[in-house]
Amino acid sequence: MSTTVIPEPIAQLQRQLDQFRSTQPRGRRLPDSMWQAAVELAREHGVYSVAHPLRLDYTGLKKRLGGVSHEKHASRHSSN
């Protein structure tokens, strides 16, 4: 049996999200700062590796990541 270890930065955001969710009505939108933190983590660790433990919408996170990704812009400019 394999246990997945969640990297500390993801675990830290997970604690913040759990606290936010415990104090807000169900269905309330997450603050942009939390989404931005998730985007930064997804850039480093991958969308699924962040979305799954944080219980975030995979597609929503992927769209946010795609909207601000520097790597995609850089690859477009480098292909002349």
N, C-alpha and C positions, 0 to 999 in steps of 0.2 A: 504494500500500500504506500502510495507516494503522497506526501504532504507538500503543498505548494507554499513557499515562503513569499509573503508579500513584501516588496522592498519598502524600507522605512518611509520614504517620501509619500508613497501611495497610502501606507497605513496611517500616516499623519493626516492626510486629507480625508481619509475614511472616517477618522475620529471627528474631524470638523463637520463633515457631512452628517454623521450620526447625531451630533449635538444640534445642528441646524434642524434636521428633520424631527427631532424630539420636541422642539420648541415651536414649530410652525405647523399650521393646518396642513393636512394631507393635500397634495396637489399643488402646493405653492411652488412657484418657480424658484430655482436656485439663483443666488446672486451671480452677476457676471464675473466677480472675482473668483468664485469657486469654479466656474466653467473655465476660466482662463488658467487656473492652476491645473485643472484636469487636462487641458490642451497641452500645457508645457510637459506634463508627465507623459502624455500619450506620444509626444514627439520623441521622448527618450526611451519609453518602455513598450510602445505599441498601443493601438486603440483598445483591443480586446483586453490586454493585461491591465488596463486602467478602468475601462467601462465595467467589466465584470465584478471585481471586488467592491467598486464604489456604487454599484447598482445604478449606473447611468445608462441612458439610451445610447447604444452603440452607434446608430446612424447619426444621431444628433451630435455626438462627440466627433465622429468622422467628418461631418460637414464643417463643424467649427475648426477642426484641424486643417482641413483643405482650404478654408478661407483665409488662413493666416500662415500657411506653410511657406517658409523661405526656400526650402529645398526645391519645390516645384518651380518657383519663379527663377531660381538660379539655373535649373536645367533647361528651361525654355530659352534663356538668354545665351547659354553656352553652345547651343547647336546652331551654328551659322552655316 
